[in-house]
């Protein structure tokens, strides 16, 4: 009965997305991206090599799984890799990722589609990253005898898995060969719920941001814009974050330079943001931008391109991480790896790294613009405190490296020659 209800609910979800597609850009991308999906999947030349299938929800989970993809490529060069995405934003950003032999959308969840997909690519091992659980895919993998792992997972007591009515979700957890979790608390929760195939391997995002930082390039335009001023880089922001930040910018005048990198960079969104920031604002892609920076009193720079944020953080004095006035903060580690303190809104409690960074004095939650302004003043007027917070941030990232190697060691037995 539970499986029937789940299947019916998924079918309704798919029908809703198709109904919304003519009116909603993301729904349209989800539907259009899957047109002809089976032709592309079944045209994939699987060959006889070993194959690892990675499934991720979107771009953030892809970045979490990427270190393991690349370690498999390095240490097991005969292994092929297929990556599937659920969301269009992740697929569109990484459709041409060179570390994969093929990148597809995940076909719609159903028993038939799951069996068909697995017959087409015949994986030797399947790795789901962090979450995005699909019962029929997991069940089909189990029926086919394909070992399946959950990578860098983190669990909280209030989740459906641990509630009385979460029977089907607990059953999904039982379909994994092993669940590789970020922390001891997650392992304890799982074991208390009867899920015993658990290893604590850590969070692969730490390895990913260390690799990004080691290869990050200086952005001359941002360096010129900064000049001799403190630079506040505001990454992955939403309108609620920007409301707070614009109040801080007005309050501080020209004593700082501000770079804003919104989470969404479509043209209407960028134009609205630039207008809200006022006349002392430039866009990164403006014609003659270098002259604008050199010859005007520009103190706000809006980044209107994707893919630059992780490199922009290297120029920051302080980072503000967006999302904390919505569903949850974005990636704090991208900034912390450069040895800078991070600031974010109140929606951080689902993120273990944020809680630990607050405890260590290198991350600071703010509820409103007054607290944010006060905090920036305190950090900038006390160089020793600013430096100590930055050192704690860098040390936190470095101390948590190594999850990728531990995860690789857990799965390598299922990549036989």
C-alpha positions in Angstrom: 0.0 0.0 0.0 2.8 2.5 0.9 4.5 1.8 -2.4 1.3 2.3 -4.3 0.7 5.6 -2.5 4.2 6.7 -3.2 4.0 5.8 -6.9 0.7 7.7 -7.2 2.2 10.7 -5.5 5.2 10.7 -7.9 2.8 10.4 -10.9 0.9 13.4 -9.6 4.1 15.3 -9.1 5.2 14.6 -12.7 1.7 15.6 -14.0 1.9 18.9 -12.1 5.3 19.8 -13.6 4.0 19.1 -17.1 0.9 21.3 -16.4 3.1 24.1 -15.1 5.6 24.0 -18.0 3.9 26.5 -20.2 3.9 29.1 -17.4 7.0 28.4 -15.4 10.6 28.5 -16.8 12.0 25.9 -14.5 9.2 23.5 -15.0 9.6 23.9 -18.8 13.3 23.2 -18.6 12.6 20.1 -16.5 10.1 18.8 -19.1 12.0 19.9 -22.3 15.3 18.5 -21.0 13.8 15.1 -20.8 12.4 15.0 -24.3 14.1 12.3 -26.2 15.9 11.1 -23.1 15.6 7.4 -23.8 17.0 7.8 -27.3 20.1 9.4 -25.8 20.4 6.9 -23.0 20.0 3.8 -25.1 22.4 5.2 -27.8 25.1 5.4 -25.1 27.8 2.9 -25.9 28.2 1.2 -22.6 31.0 -1.2 -23.7 32.5 -3.8 -21.4 34.5 -1.5 -19.0 33.6 -1.1 -15.4 31.0 1.7 -14.9 30.1 3.9 -11.9 26.7 5.7 -12.0 26.5 8.8 -9.9 23.1 10.4 -9.3 22.8 14.0 -8.0 19.9 16.3 -7.4 21.5 19.5 -8.7 24.7 21.5 -8.9 25.5 21.6 -5.2 25.3 17.8 -4.9 27.4 17.5 -8.1 30.2 19.5 -6.5 29.9 17.3 -3.5 30.3 14.1 -5.6 32.8 15.5 -8.0 35.9 14.8 -5.8 35.0 11.1 -5.8 34.3 11.0 -9.5 37.8 12.5 -10.1 39.5 10.1 -7.6 37.9 7.1 -9.4 39.2 8.5 -12.7 42.7 8.9 -11.3 43.0 5.6 -9.4 40.8 3.4 -11.5 41.4 4.8 -15.0 39.6 1.9 -16.7 36.3 2.8 -15.0 33.7 4.8 -17.0 31.3 7.3 -15.3 27.7 8.2 -16.0 26.1 11.1 -14.1 22.4 11.8 -13.9 20.8 15.0 -12.6 17.3 15.6 -11.3 17.2 19.4 -11.8 17.7 21.4 -15.0 19.9 24.0 -13.3 22.5 21.3 -12.4 22.2 19.5 -15.8 22.5 22.7 -17.8 25.6 23.8 -15.9 27.5 20.5 -16.1 26.1 18.8 -19.2 29.6 18.9 -20.8 31.5 17.9 -17.7 34.7 16.2 -19.1 35.0 13.9 -16.1 32.0 11.9 -17.2 31.5 9.6 -20.2 27.8 10.7 -20.3 25.6 13.1 -18.5 21.8 12.6 -18.5 18.6 13.8 -16.8 17.3 11.1 -14.5 14.2 9.6 -16.3 10.9 10.1 -14.4 10.6 7.8 -11.4 8.6 4.7 -12.0 9.3 0.9 -11.7 9.4 0.5 -15.5 11.8 3.5 -16.1 14.1 2.4 -13.3 14.5 -1.1 -14.8 14.9 0.2 -18.3 17.6 2.7 -17.2 19.6 0.1 -15.3 19.4 -2.3 -18.3 20.7 0.4 -20.6 23.8 1.5 -18.6 24.5 -1.7 -16.5 26.4 0.0 -13.7 28.8 -2.0 -11.6 28.2 0.5 -8.7 25.7 3.3 -8.1 26.4 6.3 -5.9 23.7 8.7 -4.8 25.0 11.9 -3.4 23.7 13.3 -0.1 20.0 12.9 -0.7 17.4 12.7 -3.6 16.1 9.2 -2.8 14.0 7.4 -5.5 12.4 4.2 -4.2 11.9 2.5 -7.6 15.5 3.2 -8.7 16.9 2.0 -5.4 14.7 -1.1 -5.5 15.7 -1.9 -9.1 19.4 -1.6 -8.2 18.9 -4.0 -5.4 17.0 -6.5 -7.6 19.8 -6.3 -10.1 22.4 -7.0 -7.5 24.2 -3.7 -8.0 25.8 -2.3 -4.9 24.5 1.2 -4.1 26.1 3.8 -1.8 24.9 7.1 -0.4 27.7 9.6 -0.3 28.3 12.5 2.2 24.8 12.1 3.8 23.8 14.0 6.9 20.7 13.2 8.9 18.7 15.1 11.6 16.3 13.8 14.2 13.2 15.5 12.8 13.5 14.0 9.3 10.8 11.7 7.9 13.2 8.7 8.1 13.0 8.8 11.9 9.2 9.4 12.3 6.7 6.7 13.0 5.0 7.2 9.6 8.3 7.3 7.7 8.3 3.5 7.0 8.9 3.7 3.3 11.7 6.2 3.7 13.4 3.9 6.2 13.0 1.1 3.7 14.8 3.2 1.1 17.8 3.6 3.5 17.9 -0.2 3.9 18.4 -0.6 0.1 21.9 0.9 0.2 24.9 -1.3 0.4 26.4 1.3 2.7 25.5 4.8 3.8 28.6 7.1 4.1 27.7 9.9 6.5 29.3 13.2 7.4 29.3 12.9 11.1 28.9 10.6 14.2 25.4 12.1 15.0 24.1 10.9 11.7 25.5 7.4 12.2 23.9 7.2 15.7 20.5 8.2 14.3 20.6 5.6 11.6 21.8 2.8 13.9 19.0 3.7 16.3 16.5 3.3 13.5 17.9 -0.2 12.6 20.2 0.9 9.7 23.5 -0.6 10.5 25.5 -0.5 7.2 26.9 2.9 8.0 30.4 4.4 7.9 31.5 7.9 9.0 33.6 9.1 6.1 33.1 12.9 6.4 32.0 15.6 3.9 33.7 15.6 0.4 32.9 19.3 0.0 36.0 20.1 2.1 38.2 18.3 -0.4 36.4 20.0 -3.3 36.9 23.6 -1.9 40.5 22.9 -1.1 41.0 21.8 -4.7 39.2 24.8 -6.1 41.2 27.2 -3.9 44.5 25.6 -5.0 43.5 26.2 -8.6 41.6 29.5 -8.3 42.8 32.3 -10.5 43.1 36.0 -9.5 40.4 38.2 -11.1 42.2 41.4 -12.0 39.0 43.4 -12.4 37.9 42.5 -8.9 41.4 43.2 -7.5 41.3 46.7 -9.2 37.8 47.4 -7.9 38.9 46.5 -4.4 41.9 48.8 -4.4 42.9 49.6 -0.8 39.5 49.2 0.6 38.1 46.3 2.7 36.0 44.1 0.3 32.8 42.4 1.3 31.9 39.6 -1.1 28.2 38.6 -1.0 27.7 35.3 -2.6 24.6 33.4 -3.8 22.3 36.1 -2.6 18.5 36.3 -2.8 16.3 39.5 -2.6 15.9 39.0 1.1 19.7 39.0 1.6 20.0 42.0 -0.7 17.5 44.0 1.3 19.8 43.7 4.4 23.0 44.3 2.4 21.7 47.4 0.7 20.9 48.9 4.1 24.5 48.1 5.2 25.9 49.6 2.0 24.0 52.8 2.5 25.1 53.0 6.2 28.8 52.5 5.4 29.0 54.7 2.4 32.2 54.4 0.5 34.3 53.0 3.4 34.1 49.5 1.8 33.8 47.9 -1.5 31.0 45.4 -2.1 30.8 42.6 -4.7 27.3 41.0 -5.0 27.0 37.6 -6.8 23.3 36.8 -6.9 22.2 33.1 -6.9 20.3 33.7 -10.1 21.8 35.8 -12.9 19.1 36.1 -15.5 18.9 39.5 -17.1 15.7 40.8 -15.4 17.1 39.8 -12.0 20.4 41.5 -12.6 18.8 44.7 -13.9 16.6 44.9 -10.8 19.5 44.4 -8.5 21.7 47.0 -10.1 18.8 49.5 -10.0 18.3 48.8 -6.3 22.0 49.3 -5.6 22.0 52.8 -7.0 24.2 54.9 -9.3 27.5 53.9 -7.7 27.1 50.4 -9.0 28.7 48.6 -12.0 28.1 45.3 -13.7 31.0 43.0 -14.2 30.2 42.7 -17.9 29.6 46.4 -18.5 31.3 47.8 -21.6 34.2 49.8 -20.5 34.0 48.4 -17.0 37.7 48.9 -16.2 37.4 52.6 -17.0 34.3 52.8 -14.9 36.1 51.3 -12.0 39.2 53.5 -12.4 37.5 56.8 -13.0 34.3 56.8 -11.0 33.2 56.5 -7.4 31.8 53.0 -8.0 31.7 51.0 -4.8 29.3 48.2 -5.7 30.1 45.6 -8.3 27.4 43.1 -9.4 28.7 39.9 -11.0 26.4 38.9 -13.8 28.2 35.7 -15.0 28.1 32.2 -13.6 31.2 30.3 -12.5 33.1 33.2 -10.9 32.1 33.1 -7.2 34.6 30.6 -5.9 37.4 32.7 -7.4 35.9 36.0 -6.3 36.0 34.9 -2.7 39.8 34.8 -2.7 39.8 38.7 -2.9 37.4 39.1 0.1 38.0 40.6 3.5 34.7 39.2 4.8 32.2 37.0 3.0 28.4 37.2 3.3 26.7 33.9 2.3 23.2 34.1 0.9 20.1 32.0 1.5 19.9 32.5 5.3 16.6 34.4 5.0 15.0 31.6 3.0 15.3 27.9 2.8 18.9 27.7 4.1 22.3 29.1 3.5 24.5 28.3 0.6 28.0 26.9 0.6 30.1 28.5 3.4 33.1 26.4 2.8 33.8 28.1 -0.6 34.7 31.2 1.3 36.1 29.8 4.5 38.8 27.9 2.6 40.5 31.3 1.8 40.8 32.1 5.5 38.1 34.7 5.8 35.2 35.0 8.3 31.7 34.3 6.9 28.4 36.0 7.8 24.9 34.7 7.0 21.2 34.9 7.9 19.4 32.9 10.6 18.5 29.8 8.5 21.7 27.9 9.2 20.7 25.2 11.7 20.4 22.4 9.2 24.1 22.9 8.3 26.6 21.2 10.6 29.6 23.0 9.2 27.9 26.4 9.9 27.2 25.4 13.5 30.7 24.3 14.1 32.2 27.4 12.5 30.0 29.6 14.7 31.4 27.7 17.7 34.9 28.3 16.5 34.4 32.0 16.1 34.8 32.2 12.3 31.1 32.4 11.3 28.5 34.9 12.4 24.7 34.7 12.0 22.8 38.0 11.7 19.1 38.6 12.0 18.9 42.1 10.6 20.8 44.9 9.0 21.7 46.6 12.4 23.4 43.4 13.6 25.2 43.0 10.3 26.5 46.5 10.3 27.6 46.2 13.9 29.4 43.0 13.1 31.2 44.3 10.1 32.3 47.3 12.2 33.6 45.1 14.9 35.6 42.9 12.5 37.1 45.7 10.5 38.0 47.8 13.5 39.7 44.9 15.3 42.4 43.5 12.9 43.5 40.8 15.4 39.9 39.5 15.7 39.5 39.6 11.9 42.7 37.7 11.4 41.9 35.1 14.1 38.5 34.4 12.6 40.1 33.9 9.2 42.7 31.5 10.6 40.0 29.5 12.3 38.0 29.3 9.1 41.0 28.0 7.1 42.0 25.6 9.8 38.4 24.2 10.0 38.5 23.4 6.3 41.9 21.8 6.4 41.2 19.7 9.4 38.2 18.1 7.7 39.9 17.1 4.5 40.2 13.4 3.5 36.5 12.3 3.1 37.0 11.5 -0.6 39.7 9.0 0.1 37.7 7.4 2.8 34.7 7.1 0.5 36.8 5.7 -2.3 38.2 3.0 0.0 34.6 2.1 1.0 33.5 1.5 -2.6 36.6 0.3 -4.4 35.8 -3.4 -3.8 32.8 -2.9 -6.1 34.9 -1.7 -9.0 36.5 -5.1 -9.9 39.0 -5.4 -12.7 
